[in-house]
Structure formats: structure tokens, C-alpha cells
Amino acid sequence: MTEHKRSILIVGAGIAGLAAARALALRGADVTVLEQAVEIAEIGAGLQVSPNGLAVLAGLGLDQALRDTGAVLAEGIALRNSAGRLVTRLELSGPQGAGDYLLVHRADLIAVLAEGARAAGARIRPLHLVARIEPGATPSIVTHQGTTLTADLVLAADGIHSSLAATLNPGSAPRFTGHVAWRATVPEEAKDRDREKANAGDRNVQIFMGAGRHLVTYPLRGGTLRNIVAVEERATWVPESWSHTDDPANLRRAFSGMGPQVRALTNRVTQTHLWGLFRHPVATRWSGERVVLLGDAAHPTLPFMGQGANMALEDAWVLADALYREGNMATALARYQTLRHRRVVRAVRTANGNAWKYHLRRPFSDVAHLGLRVLGATAPGLLTNGFDWLYNHDVTQGSRLVEG
Ligand SMILES: Cc1cc2nc3c(=O)[nH]c(=O)nc-3n(C[C@H](O)[C@H](O)[C@H](O)COP(=O)(O)OP(=O)(O)OC[C@H]3O[C@@H](n4cnc5c(N)ncnc54)[C@H](O)[C@@H]3O)c2cc1C
């Protein structure tokens, strides 16, 4: 069945919303995206786009556009102890192709998706803060400006604080994990600036593991920028938000006990955002009458597997595909949840279980690091193959809506 001018309103011009907008518009739907922000801006920092997410971008014909933004092709993950000594290294990308693992700036991914959505005919309306989504035979959206809009279907891709998620899943409350995360980018030092060097030199995700904290860093934009995510265990919390800034001195203080590489990095930070990391249950109900959740709205994910954006991309593809294949909308929405729920729960649980592994204290950290070192030297495949279910999963099954 073709999406002949089915009208679709999408709340949120984030990763899920824009990917769904392109997928649905390419299939003939009449799509409008409402975004609260003034513009779809430079919010966020680095993201790791793993092969499963890249497969969706390829299906949407946008993988080359993303590579062209200066996305760095990651080679591996170097696990280091707090002093900076290499514990082990995991291989990531194979030969150039679908199995690639890219390091990108969130703003670049958003720009590529937005351009792709517009090119497919979708309209994107900034400055539209949605107050309410009302399910029904003709579902509607009420904006804070008092405008009511109706459509055949409403997609809530409005992120972690989704109002529709709360309506469909009352009583489902997030719990503070006892972790906060600073996110920052710093310009790369002059000696590393040339792109060739960045792509020949440091193409690893570096993870420094300390007691009760870890720091992840990798190059962005052809090596001209470096991303930093620094996680610390703490009793008190800060709001979950893209816009909560913090004094870089707090980041420096939290990581002052780590080795010279980490201290040199944190010393270069001039601006940083701080996130409180919360564990949210995956929504049990993803859709109501002609309304549906996707991305973080359905399943906010801790960043310890770098999968939130990748799962959002997968959702967008699977939802558009279900709507395209199934004439009855209620059946299509139910099928979408069935296809996604198990996989998403597994990814969320894996991320939930990951933080403590990086944060071990001595002597446990010495034992664990020794084990990793031995395994990395003797059977490196065992360390990476465990994630085949995640990275080698292609929801598009190789299909292309358009060639990139
Ligand atoms: C520290 C950290 C590191 C991370 N690292 C990675 C990583 O390496 N790889 C990865 O895959 N993921 C990562 N993530 C997760 C990833 O950023 C999110 O999972 C992803 O952005 C979810 O996409 P989304 O489209 O569902 O939501 P969002 O990207 O949050 O987009 C939601 C959009 O909806 C808009 N909106 C919200 N409410 C309204 C409203 N009422 N009206 C109109 N518009 C509204 C917002 O302005 C926003 O544009 C990380 C997250 C954190 C916190």
C-alpha cells in the first residue's frame, strides 16, 4: 500500500522525528514536523552512529551526506585505566562499507536529516511548542500558542519528557541512576588538525576508567573537534536536559585524580553541559488511537552503549515500513511496537548494566583490567562478537527508499 497523502504530524525535529519525516514523505505521506526550538540548532555534542543506525541512514539515502560532514570512521575502542595505560583495544569498523562505525556531531546528523526530510517534501515548523496531543479518530495537537492542528496520524518524537508518553503510560516515573554526565567539545590541537592525520591517526574511541567515574573521548568533524563525555557517580542529581550548563571547573575537579591525558583534556574545556542520568522504564504502551511514540519518547536510554540515537533511527524506519505495508493503522502501530519492543528493551538493559563495569575500584579494577587484557590478547573476537546482535542488525534488510 502507498502512503497516498496520508497526513502526518510529527512532534519534535530530533533524530527520530526527522528520520521518520523523510521515511514517510518518501513514501508519499503529507508530513509536517513541529519543533519547539527557534531553529534546529547546534544542540548536543558527539554521537556514535553504529552500523545498525548507519543502515537506516543508507536506507534513507543519507549515509554519504553524513560521511561528507566530516564524520570520522572509528577504528576501535581503546579501554584505558585511570592513569591512561592501555588495558585493551576492540576493533570496530571493518573494510569501508555498511559495517562502519561513525563519530559525528549531533548537529551535523540533525542537519543532514532535516535537509533530507525537506528534500522529500516534509515541512518543518520551528517555534511550535506542543502543549497536548489528543488521540482519536482524528487525532489533534494543541500548541502553546493555542493553535489546534489535526491529521490522520500524530507521531510523538518529543524526546525524554514526552507528554504523550506520560498520557499513554501514567505512573511510570524515572529514577536517578546516581550518575551525572558532562558533555563538551574542544577544538583539536593544531598538530592534529589536518583531516588526513585525524583519519590516519586517532580514530579510536578512548575510554578512561577510574574509580566511580569514566571519561569517553573521540574525534569529530574530520579531527578538528574532540568530543568529551565524562560520567561521575554522585548522590545528588541535576535535571535531564539538553540545556543545563555547568562550570568546567567542576568537571576538572571531578577528574583531577586521573592521569595526564585526562587532565590535559579537561583543562581545555571552556563550556560544558551537565546531565543527570535517569533510568526510565521502556513504555509499555507505545500507541493510542492514531498516535504513536518513537525514539527517546518511547524508550529513553542511558548513554553507556551509545544507542539512543541509533534506536531512534531504527524506530523511524520500522514505523514507516509498518505503516506502508499495513493498510489498517491500528494493526500497523501494534506491529511496530511488537517489532521494536524486545530489541529496545535488550539495548536499554545492556546500557543500564554497563556503567559499573567502567567504574570499578581497586582491587576489583586490577582483576577486571587484567582479565580484559588477557582476553584482548588471546581472543579479541570474544570481546566484540558479544555485540553482533546489536550492531549487525539491519532493520532495512538492505532495502533503499532512494540511493544516497
Ligand atoms: C551524555 C549523552 C551521550 C549520548 N551519546 C550517544 C551516542 O553516542 N550515540 C547514540 O546513539 N545516542 C547517544 N545519546 C542519546 C541520544 O542523544 C538520544 O537518544 C537521541 O537524541 C534521541 O533522539 P529523539 O529524536 O528521540 O529525541 P531528541 O533528539 O531529544 O529530540 C526531541 C526533539 O523534540 C523537541 N521537543 C520536545 N518537546 C517538544 C514539544 N512539546 N513541542 C515541540 N517540540 C518538542 C526537542 O526540542 C527536540 O528537538 C546520548 C545521550 C546523552 C545524554
The ligand as an SDF file (V2000), in Angstrom:
LIG
                    3D

 53 58  0  0  0  0  0  0  0  0999 V2000
   25.5690   12.2360   27.5770 C   0  0  0  0  0  0  0  0  0  0  0  0
   24.8410   11.5740   26.4310 C   0  0  0  0  0  0  0  0  0  0  0  0
   25.5840   10.9430   25.4110 C   0  0  0  0  0  0  0  0  0  0  0  0
   24.9150   10.2730   24.3550 C   0  0  0  0  0  0  0  0  0  0  0  0
   25.6640    9.6350   23.3890 N   0  0  0  0  0  0  0  0  0  0  0  0
   25.0170    8.9300   22.4130 C   0  0  0  0  0  0  0  0  0  0  0  0
   25.7560    8.2190   21.3920 C   0  0  0  0  0  0  0  0  0  0  0  0
   26.9860    8.2350   21.3520 O   0  0  0  0  0  0  0  0  0  0  0  0
   25.0580    7.5090   20.4510 N   0  0  0  0  0  0  0  0  0  0  0  0
   23.6810    7.4590   20.4730 C   0  0  0  0  0  0  0  0  0  0  0  0
   23.0950    6.7710   19.6040 O   0  0  0  0  0  0  0  0  0  0  0  0
   22.9640    8.1510   21.3870 N   0  0  0  0  0  0  0  0  0  0  0  0
   23.5760    8.8810   22.3610 C   0  0  0  0  0  0  0  0  0  0  0  0
   22.8570    9.5730   23.2870 N   0  0  0  0  0  0  0  0  0  0  0  0
   21.3740    9.5200   23.2270 C   0  0  0  0  0  0  0  0  0  0  0  0
   20.7740   10.3540   22.1300 C   0  0  0  0  0  0  0  0  0  0  0  0
   21.2360   11.6730   22.2040 O   0  0  0  0  0  0  0  0  0  0  0  0
   19.2320   10.3340   22.2250 C   0  0  0  0  0  0  0  0  0  0  0  0
   18.8070    9.0230   22.4970 O   0  0  0  0  0  0  0  0  0  0  0  0
   18.6070   10.7840   20.9130 C   0  0  0  0  0  0  0  0  0  0  0  0
   18.8750   12.1410   20.7240 O   0  0  0  0  0  0  0  0  0  0  0  0
   17.0900   10.5320   20.9080 C   0  0  0  0  0  0  0  0  0  0  0  0
   16.5070   11.1030   19.7610 O   0  0  0  0  0  0  0  0  0  0  0  0
   14.9980   11.5990   19.7800 P   0  0  0  0  0  0  0  0  0  0  0  0
   14.7320   12.1280   18.4200 O   0  0  0  0  0  0  0  0  0  0  0  0
   14.1180   10.5450   20.3170 O   0  0  0  0  0  0  0  0  0  0  0  0
   14.9600   12.7780   20.8420 O   0  0  0  0  0  0  0  0  0  0  0  0
   15.7100   14.1810   20.8150 P   0  0  0  0  0  0  0  0  0  0  0  0
   16.9190   14.1070   19.9700 O   0  0  0  0  0  0  0  0  0  0  0  0
   15.8210   14.6060   22.2380 O   0  0  0  0  0  0  0  0  0  0  0  0
   14.6800   15.1310   20.0490 O   0  0  0  0  0  0  0  0  0  0  0  0
   13.4390   15.5440   20.6070 C   0  0  0  0  0  0  0  0  0  0  0  0
   13.0290   16.8310   19.8980 C   0  0  0  0  0  0  0  0  0  0  0  0
   11.6990   17.1640   20.2970 O   0  0  0  0  0  0  0  0  0  0  0  0
   11.6290   18.5390   20.5800 C   0  0  0  0  0  0  0  0  0  0  0  0
   10.5140   18.7190   21.5330 N   0  0  0  0  0  0  0  0  0  0  0  0
   10.4420   18.2420   22.7970 C   0  0  0  0  0  0  0  0  0  0  0  0
    9.2610   18.5760   23.3520 N   0  0  0  0  0  0  0  0  0  0  0  0
    8.5830   19.2960   22.4130 C   0  0  0  0  0  0  0  0  0  0  0  0
    7.3070   19.9190   22.3970 C   0  0  0  0  0  0  0  0  0  0  0  0
    6.4860   19.8780   23.4710 N   0  0  0  0  0  0  0  0  0  0  0  0
    6.9070   20.5820   21.2810 N   0  0  0  0  0  0  0  0  0  0  0  0
    7.7220   20.6200   20.1730 C   0  0  0  0  0  0  0  0  0  0  0  0
    8.9550   20.0470   20.1420 N   0  0  0  0  0  0  0  0  0  0  0  0
    9.3660   19.3900   21.2450 C   0  0  0  0  0  0  0  0  0  0  0  0
   13.0020   18.8630   21.1690 C   0  0  0  0  0  0  0  0  0  0  0  0
   13.2980   20.2480   21.0970 O   0  0  0  0  0  0  0  0  0  0  0  0
   13.8990   18.0250   20.2680 C   0  0  0  0  0  0  0  0  0  0  0  0
   14.2740   18.7130   19.0960 O   0  0  0  0  0  0  0  0  0  0  0  0
   23.4820   10.2670   24.3170 C   0  0  0  0  0  0  0  0  0  0  0  0
   22.7520   10.9430   25.3160 C   0  0  0  0  0  0  0  0  0  0  0  0
   23.4160   11.5810   26.3610 C   0  0  0  0  0  0  0  0  0  0  0  0
   22.6060   12.2930   27.4280 C   0  0  0  0  0  0  0  0  0  0  0  0
  1  2  1  0
  2  3  1  0
  2 52  2  0
  3  4  2  0
  4  5  1  0
  4 50  1  0
  5  6  2  0
  6  7  1  0
  6 13  1  0
  7  8  2  0
  7  9  1  0
  9 10  1  0
 10 11  2  0
 10 12  1  0
 12 13  2  0
 13 14  1  0
 14 15  1  0
 14 50  1  0
 15 16  1  0
 16 17  1  0
 16 18  1  0
 18 19  1  0
 18 20  1  0
 20 21  1  0
 20 22  1  0
 22 23  1  0
 23 24  1  0
 24 25  2  0
 24 26  1  0
 24 27  1  0
 27 28  1  0
 28 29  2  0
 28 30  1  0
 28 31  1  0
 31 32  1  0
 32 33  1  0
 33 34  1  0
 33 48  1  0
 34 35  1  0
 35 36  1  0
 35 46  1  0
 36 37  1  0
 36 45  1  0
 37 38  2  0
 38 39  1  0
 39 40  1  0
 39 45  2  0
 40 41  1  0
 40 42  2  0
 42 43  1  0
 43 44  2  0
 44 45  1  0
 46 47  1  0
 46 48  1  0
 48 49  1  0
 50 51  2  0
 51 52  1  0
 52 53  1  0
M  END
$$$$
